[in-house]
Structures are given as C-alpha cells and as structure tokens.
Amino acid sequence: MYAKKQNKRYTITEAETKGYQARGYDIYSDDGKLIETGAGKTVSYAKYQQALNKIKELEEKLKHLENSKADASKANKNGADK
C-alpha cells in the first residue's frame, strides 16, 4: 500500500497508515484503489452546492420514476381485471 499527497508518494505498511492519514495523505491499496482519505480535506462551497443540486435533481427523477412505475402497475392490474 502507499500514501499519496500532492506529488509525494510513499510505500507504507499497515502500521503506518494512521500516521500518514493524520498528516493529510490519502491511503491507497497496491492496486491503486483509495482506502482512506487524508485528514483535513475540505470541499469548496461551490462544489458542495453543486452536489446538493445534483442530489435534489436525482431525487426528483427517482420520485417521477417511482410514480410512473406505480401508474404502470395499476394499469396492468386494471387491464388484467377486465
């Protein structure tokens, strides 16, 4: 596994992960998958607001799809009764 921060990358052991993470390094597995993010990471307000807007948009789409599914299910049930 390795620790990475900006342009620095160190090969580390399992025992060293918490120390590097506390200093802001992201911890990756040997195959490059992110395991833990470093401490002190922040997101700008603009990105935060963008994420909230996207969540709201997706929730509205989900609600619309659920309503469409319920309507289709009712239509199929009513069609089977006739």
C-alpha contacts under 8 A as a table, 3 or more apart, distances in Angstrom:
res1	aa1	res2	aa2	distance
1	M	11	T	6.03
1	M	12	I	5.85
1	M	13	T	6.65
1	M	14	E	7.68
1	M	27	I	7.27
1	M	28	Y	5.71
1	M	29	S	4.47
1	M	30	D	4.62
2	Y	9	R	6.72
2	Y	10	Y	5.41
2	Y	11	T	4.25
2	Y	12	I	5.15
2	Y	13	T	7.80
2	Y	27	I	5.90
2	Y	28	Y	5.39
2	Y	29	S	6.53
2	Y	30	D	6.90
3	A	9	R	5.60
3	A	10	Y	5.20
3	A	11	T	6.42
3	A	12	I	6.63
3	A	17	T	7.57
3	A	20	Y	6.73
3	A	21	Q	7.86
3	A	25	Y	5.63
3	A	26	D	5.54
3	A	27	I	4.61
3	A	28	Y	6.24
4	K	7	N	7.35
4	K	8	K	5.63
4	K	9	R	4.42
4	K	10	Y	6.55
4	K	25	Y	5.24
4	K	26	D	5.25
4	K	27	I	6.51
4	K	28	Y	7.63
5	K	8	K	5.32
5	K	9	R	6.63
5	K	24	G	6.96
5	K	25	Y	4.84
5	K	26	D	6.33
12	I	16	E	6.08
12	I	17	T	7.01
13	T	16	E	5.38
13	T	17	T	6.78
14	E	17	T	5.53
15	A	18	K	7.24
16	E	19	G	5.53
16	E	20	Y	6.42
17	T	20	Y	5.34
17	T	21	Q	5.94
17	T	27	I	6.84
18	K	21	Q	4.99
18	K	22	A	6.01
19	G	22	A	5.18
19	G	23	R	6.51
20	Y	23	R	5.12
20	Y	24	G	6.59
20	Y	25	Y	5.39
20	Y	26	D	7.77
20	Y	27	I	7.88
20	Y	38	G	7.62
21	Q	24	G	5.19
21	Q	25	Y	4.85
21	Q	26	D	6.13
21	Q	27	I	6.83
21	Q	36	E	7.49
21	Q	37	T	6.86
21	Q	38	G	4.52
21	Q	39	A	5.96
22	A	25	Y	7.27
22	A	38	G	6.35
22	A	39	A	5.30
23	R	38	G	6.91
23	R	39	A	6.55
24	G	37	T	7.63
24	G	38	G	3.97
24	G	39	A	4.65
24	G	40	G	6.17
24	G	41	K	7.41
25	Y	37	T	6.91
25	Y	38	G	4.53
25	Y	39	A	7.36
26	D	34	L	7.26
26	D	35	I	7.73
26	D	36	E	5.87
26	D	37	T	4.43
26	D	38	G	4.57
27	I	34	L	6.12
27	I	35	I	5.52
27	I	36	E	5.12
27	I	37	T	6.30
27	I	38	G	7.29
28	Y	31	D	7.78
28	Y	32	G	5.57
28	Y	33	K	5.38
28	Y	34	L	4.47
28	Y	35	I	5.22
28	Y	36	E	7.13
29	S	32	G	5.30
29	S	33	K	5.34
29	S	34	L	6.52
29	S	35	I	6.43
30	D	33	K	7.50
34	L	37	T	7.39
37	T	41	K	7.82
38	G	41	K	6.57
43	V	47	K	6.48
43	V	48	Y	6.49
44	S	47	K	5.39
44	S	48	Y	6.28
45	Y	48	Y	4.91
45	Y	49	Q	6.03
46	A	49	Q	5.17
46	A	50	Q	6.09
47	K	50	Q	4.92
47	K	51	A	6.17
48	Y	51	A	5.14
48	Y	52	L	6.31
49	Q	52	L	5.02
49	Q	53	N	6.16
50	Q	53	N	5.15
50	Q	54	K	6.24
51	A	54	K	5.07
51	A	55	I	6.17
52	L	55	I	5.08
52	L	56	K	6.23
53	N	56	K	5.13
53	N	57	E	6.19
54	K	57	E	5.03
54	K	58	L	6.15
55	I	58	L	5.15
55	I	59	E	6.08
56	K	59	E	5.12
56	K	60	E	6.25
57	E	60	E	5.23
57	E	61	K	6.35
58	L	61	K	5.00
58	L	62	L	6.07
59	E	62	L	5.00
59	E	63	K	6.14
60	E	63	K	5.11
60	E	64	H	6.18
61	K	64	H	5.05
61	K	65	L	6.15
62	L	65	L	5.08
62	L	66	E	6.09
63	K	66	E	5.09
63	K	67	N	6.16
64	H	67	N	5.14
64	H	68	S	6.15
65	L	68	S	4.96
65	L	69	K	6.06
66	E	69	K	5.04
66	E	70	A	6.16
67	N	70	A	5.06
67	N	71	D	6.13
68	S	71	D	5.08
68	S	72	A	6.12
69	K	72	A	5.10
69	K	73	S	6.08
70	A	73	S	5.04
70	A	74	K	6.21
71	D	74	K	5.13
71	D	75	A	6.16
72	A	75	A	4.99
72	A	76	N	6.14
73	S	76	N	5.14
73	S	77	K	6.15
74	K	77	K	5.04
74	K	78	N	6.03
75	A	78	N	5.14
75	A	79	G	6.00
76	N	79	G	5.05
76	N	80	A	6.15
77	K	80	A	5.17
77	K	81	D	6.41
78	N	81	D	5.18
78	N	82	K	6.75
79	G	82	K	5.54
